[in-house]
């Protein structure tokens, strides 16, 4: 592999990214940054019957990451057993149909699938994936790829199990072989600042509950065949009456709300043993 050429490509991409981020920052939404304002906002949220746990006010750090398409999964299909597998070379994706579907309930699904992922003959690199409740629904159980720098909440690095009639019948898988750090660590917004900003921008309705707030990496853009990832706060908000979830995304570097990213899924299904 020509690493020098890759470095040059990422340098060009990152310079373009800096210009894009500067423009985005100047035109982005106003961010709640005053500690007094944030404290007042949190108090106001409780008055409006918005439930949440203790919010971390400590800012963290994260990276800009990059990756390039690879055929790692294709090279490992031969290790898989007891399933019918197809590989999509365009999306670099595995589609698998299990010979023996796995019976699951809401109570035991993660335990069973965690064990399933540990065997290399079941899922390639299965131990590098972690259950992602925010991305899962009653019909799809999603595991996100993990790396030493964090979790990847992006379609380019996940295992999605398909559930039909309380049985896992198959899965799709994507995998990022090598995440490259493109820049030194930068400060990220705290959980408390992000939640306050969502509320100030009318993204959190009354009579709701914040069930998850997780920091993970997601795709920012693609350029010259490479993918750039940034840290994103994923915040799940549940309506207390309907039990319907909405997923909000916030750029962890700038605090800007990522629009057109809200998805809803009913999670009120209760499986019995």
C-alpha positions in Angstrom: 0.0 0.0 0.0 1.3 3.5 -0.9 1.1 5.1 2.5 2.8 8.3 1.3 0.1 8.7 -1.3 -2.7 8.1 1.3 -1.1 10.7 3.6 -1.1 13.3 0.7 -4.7 12.5 -0.1 -5.8 12.9 3.5 -3.8 16.2 3.8 -5.7 17.6 0.8 -9.0 16.4 2.2 -8.3 17.8 5.6 -7.4 21.2 4.3 -10.6 21.3 2.4 -12.4 20.2 5.6 -10.9 23.0 7.6 -12.3 25.5 5.1 -15.7 23.8 5.2 -15.8 23.8 9.0 -14.9 27.4 9.2 -17.8 28.3 6.9 -20.1 25.9 8.8 -19.1 27.5 12.2 -19.8 31.0 11.0 -23.2 30.0 9.6 -24.1 27.5 12.3 -26.8 27.8 15.0 -26.1 29.7 18.2 -24.7 27.4 20.8 -25.5 27.6 24.5 -22.1 28.2 26.2 -22.8 30.2 29.3 -22.7 28.0 32.4 -25.4 30.2 34.1 -27.6 29.8 31.0 -27.1 26.1 30.9 -28.0 25.7 34.6 -31.2 27.8 34.1 -32.1 25.7 31.0 -31.8 22.4 32.9 -34.1 23.7 35.6 -36.6 24.8 33.0 -36.5 21.3 31.4 -37.5 19.7 34.7 -40.4 22.1 35.1 -41.7 20.9 31.6 -41.7 17.3 32.7 -38.6 16.4 30.8 -36.8 13.5 32.6 -33.1 12.8 32.5 -30.3 11.6 34.7 -27.3 13.4 35.8 -25.7 15.3 32.9 -21.9 15.3 32.6 -20.6 18.9 32.4 -17.0 17.9 31.6 -15.8 18.5 28.1 -13.9 15.7 26.4 -11.6 15.3 23.4 -11.9 13.4 20.1 -10.3 13.2 16.6 -11.1 13.6 13.0 -10.8 10.1 11.5 -10.5 8.8 8.0 -10.8 5.5 6.1 -10.7 4.1 2.6 -12.7 1.3 1.1 -11.3 -2.2 1.5 -12.0 -5.8 0.8 -11.2 -7.2 4.2 -14.7 -8.8 4.6 -14.5 -10.4 1.2 -11.2 -12.0 2.2 -12.8 -13.6 5.3 -16.0 -15.0 3.9 -14.3 -18.5 3.7 -14.2 -18.7 7.5 -18.0 -18.4 8.0 -20.0 -21.6 8.6 -23.7 -22.6 8.8 -25.0 -19.7 6.8 -25.5 -18.6 3.2 -23.3 -15.6 2.5 -23.3 -13.0 -0.4 -20.8 -10.2 -0.7 -21.7 -6.8 -2.3 -18.4 -5.5 -3.7 -20.0 -2.1 -4.4 -21.0 -1.4 -0.8 -18.3 -3.7 0.7 -21.1 -5.5 2.6 -21.9 -9.1 3.7 -25.5 -10.4 3.5 -25.9 -13.6 5.5 -28.9 -15.9 6.0 -28.5 -18.3 9.0 -29.2 -22.0 8.4 -30.5 -22.2 12.0 -32.3 -19.0 13.1 -31.6 -17.9 16.7 -34.6 -17.7 19.0 -34.5 -14.4 21.1 -36.5 -12.4 23.5 -36.1 -8.8 24.5 -34.5 -10.0 27.8 -31.9 -12.4 26.3 -31.2 -11.1 22.8 -28.0 -9.2 23.7 -26.6 -12.1 25.7 -27.2 -14.6 22.9 -25.9 -12.3 20.2 -22.8 -11.4 22.2 -22.0 -15.1 22.4 -22.7 -15.5 18.7 -20.4 -12.7 17.7 -17.5 -14.2 19.7 -17.1 -17.1 17.2 -15.1 -16.2 14.1 -17.1 -18.8 12.1 -20.3 -16.9 12.8 -19.2 -13.3 12.1 -15.9 -12.0 10.8 -14.2 -9.8 13.5 -17.3 -10.2 15.6 -15.6 -9.2 18.9 -15.0 -5.7 17.5 -18.7 -4.9 17.6 -20.8 -3.6 20.5 -24.5 -3.5 21.0 -26.0 -0.1 20.0 -29.4 0.3 21.6 -29.9 3.7 20.0 -29.7 2.3 16.5 -31.8 -0.8 17.2 -35.5 -1.5 16.7 -37.8 -4.4 17.4 -37.0 -5.8 13.9 -33.3 -5.0 13.7 -30.6 -5.4 16.4 -27.6 -3.3 15.6 -24.0 -3.7 16.8 -21.6 -0.9 16.1 -17.9 -1.3 15.3 -15.6 -0.3 18.1 -12.1 1.0 17.9 -9.5 2.2 20.4 -10.7 5.7 19.7 -14.4 5.0 20.2 -17.5 3.6 18.7 -18.5 4.0 15.0 -22.2 4.8 14.7 -22.1 4.7 10.9 -23.4 2.2 8.3 -19.8 1.6 7.1 -19.0 -0.3 10.4 -21.9 -2.3 11.8 -23.6 -5.7 12.1 -27.4 -5.5 11.7 -29.3 -8.6 12.8 -32.7 -9.1 11.2 -35.4 -10.3 13.5 -38.6 -12.1 12.3 -41.1 -13.7 14.7 -38.7 -13.5 17.6 -35.9 -15.2 15.6 -32.7 -13.8 14.2 -32.7 -15.0 10.7 -29.6 -13.4 9.3 -27.5 -10.3 9.3 -25.7 -7.7 7.2 -22.2 -6.5 8.0 -19.8 -3.7 7.1 -16.4 -3.2 8.4 -13.8 -0.4 8.5 -10.4 -2.1 8.4 -8.2 0.8 9.4 -9.4 4.1 10.9 -6.7 6.7 10.5 -6.3 9.7 12.8 -6.1 12.8 10.7 -5.5 15.4 13.3 -4.5 15.7 16.9 -7.2 15.7 19.6 -9.7 18.6 19.8 -12.1 19.6 22.5 -15.7 18.3 22.3 -18.9 19.7 23.8 -20.1 18.2 27.1 -23.2 16.2 27.5 -24.8 18.9 29.5 -24.1 21.6 26.9 -25.5 19.4 24.1 -28.7 18.6 25.9 -29.2 22.2 26.8 -28.6 23.3 23.2 -31.2 20.7 21.9 -33.8 22.0 24.4 -33.1 25.7 23.5 -33.6 24.9 19.9 -37.0 23.2 20.5 -35.6 19.7 19.8 -36.8 18.2 23.1 -40.6 18.3 23.6 -42.4 18.5 26.9 -43.4 15.3 28.6 -40.4 13.3 27.3 -37.5 11.4 28.6 -33.9 11.4 27.5 -33.0 7.7 27.5 -29.6 7.7 26.0 -26.8 10.3 25.3 -23.8 8.7 23.6 -20.7 10.0 21.9 -19.7 8.1 18.8 -18.1 8.7 15.4 -20.2 9.2 12.3 -19.5 10.1 8.7 -19.0 13.8 7.9 -18.2 13.6 4.2 -16.6 11.7 1.4 -13.8 13.1 -0.7 -11.4 11.5 -3.3 -12.6 8.0 -2.4 -12.0 8.6 1.4 -14.5 8.9 4.2 -14.0 11.5 7.0 -15.6 10.8 10.4 -16.3 13.2 13.3 -17.5 12.7 16.8 -21.2 13.1 17.2 -23.5 13.2 20.2 -26.4 10.7 19.7 -29.3 11.7 21.9 -32.4 9.4 22.2 -35.6 11.1 23.3 -38.7 9.1 24.2 -42.3 10.4 24.4 -43.6 9.4 27.7 -47.1 8.6 26.4 -46.5 7.0 23.0 -43.1 5.4 23.9 -41.9 6.5 20.5 -38.2 7.3 20.3 -36.5 10.1 18.2 -32.8 10.2 17.6 -31.1 13.6 17.6 -27.5 14.1 16.4 -25.2 17.0 17.4 -21.7 17.7 16.1 -19.5 17.2 19.1 -16.9 19.7 18.0 -19.1 22.7 17.1 -22.3 21.9 19.0 -24.3 22.4 15.8 -27.4 20.2 15.5 -27.2 17.9 12.5 -30.6 18.4 10.7 -32.5 15.9 8.7 -31.2 13.1 10.9 -34.2 12.4 13.1 -35.5 8.8 13.0 -38.3 7.3 15.0 -38.9 3.8 16.1 -41.4 2.3 18.4 -39.7 0.3 21.2 -42.7 -0.5 23.2 -42.8 -4.2 22.0 -42.4 -6.5 25.0 -41.2 -10.0 24.4 -42.0 -12.7 26.8 -39.8 -15.6 27.9 
